[in-house]
Amino acid sequence: MEIPLHDVSLENTFAKYELKFKALADRKRLMIMNEIVKRGSVCVCDLCEIIDMPQSKLSYHLKILFDADLLIKVTKGTWSYYELNEKEVNHILSEELCCLFRA
């Protein structure tokens, strides 16, 4: 039995947003995103101090946010700098996405 193209596309859309919402459903990750918003581009080493979290734990949370396309990572030398992916965050809050849940 073949799945209609519309259903496959919708299923892919749901999977993409499931990843994003799971990433956002954590208080620590929300705190991290908030600090990045306040500061713009932030180095992992600085975030460790700001958030008061060991680098290993912070890196775990940053990877989840990055994999969900909510953060952008720029590597300069040995350090990684993160900034908010404003386009993607704005899309989550957009009318387009809200329309998936309106009759």
C-alpha positions in Angstrom: 0.0 0.0 0.0 1.4 3.3 -1.1 1.2 6.4 1.2 -0.1 9.5 -0.5 2.5 12.2 -1.1 0.6 14.7 1.0 0.6 12.4 4.0 4.4 11.8 3.7 5.1 15.5 3.5 2.9 16.1 6.5 4.6 13.3 8.4 8.0 14.8 7.7 6.8 18.2 8.9 5.5 16.6 12.1 8.8 14.8 12.7 10.8 18.0 12.1 8.7 19.9 14.6 8.7 17.1 17.1 12.5 17.4 17.3 12.3 21.2 17.8 9.6 21.0 20.5 11.5 18.3 22.3 14.6 20.5 22.3 12.5 23.4 23.7 10.8 21.2 26.4 13.7 21.6 28.8 14.2 24.4 31.3 18.1 24.3 31.0 17.9 24.6 27.2 15.5 27.5 27.5 17.9 29.2 29.9 20.7 28.6 27.4 18.7 30.1 24.5 17.7 33.1 26.6 21.4 33.8 27.5 22.3 33.5 23.8 19.5 35.9 22.8 20.8 38.4 25.4 24.4 38.2 24.3 24.2 37.5 20.6 27.1 35.2 19.6 28.5 33.4 22.7 31.5 31.1 23.2 30.9 27.8 24.9 33.6 28.7 27.5 31.7 31.9 28.4 28.3 30.1 28.5 29.8 27.6 31.1 30.4 30.4 33.5 27.1 32.2 32.7 24.9 29.1 33.1 27.1 27.6 35.8 27.3 24.2 34.1 30.2 21.9 33.3 31.2 22.0 29.6 30.2 18.4 29.0 26.6 19.0 30.1 26.4 22.3 28.3 27.7 20.7 25.1 25.0 18.0 25.4 22.3 20.7 25.6 23.8 22.8 22.8 24.0 19.8 20.5 20.3 19.1 21.0 19.4 22.7 20.2 21.8 22.7 17.2 20.4 19.4 15.9 16.9 20.9 16.1 18.2 23.8 14.0 17.5 26.3 16.7 21.1 27.4 17.0 23.8 28.3 14.6 27.4 27.3 15.4 30.5 29.1 14.2 33.9 27.6 15.0 36.8 30.0 15.5 40.0 28.2 16.2 39.3 25.7 18.9 36.2 27.5 20.3 32.6 27.2 19.1 30.4 30.2 19.2 26.6 29.8 19.2 23.9 32.2 18.2 20.1 31.9 17.8 18.8 30.7 14.5 16.3 33.6 14.4 14.7 32.5 11.1 13.8 29.0 12.6 12.7 30.3 16.0 10.5 32.9 14.3 9.0 30.2 12.1 8.0 28.1 15.2 6.1 31.2 16.4 4.6 31.9 13.0 1.1 31.8 11.6 2.2 29.2 9.1 2.9 26.6 11.8 -0.1 27.6 13.9 -2.3 26.9 10.9 -1.4 23.2 11.3 -3.6 23.2 14.4 -6.5 25.3 13.3 -9.7 24.0 11.6 
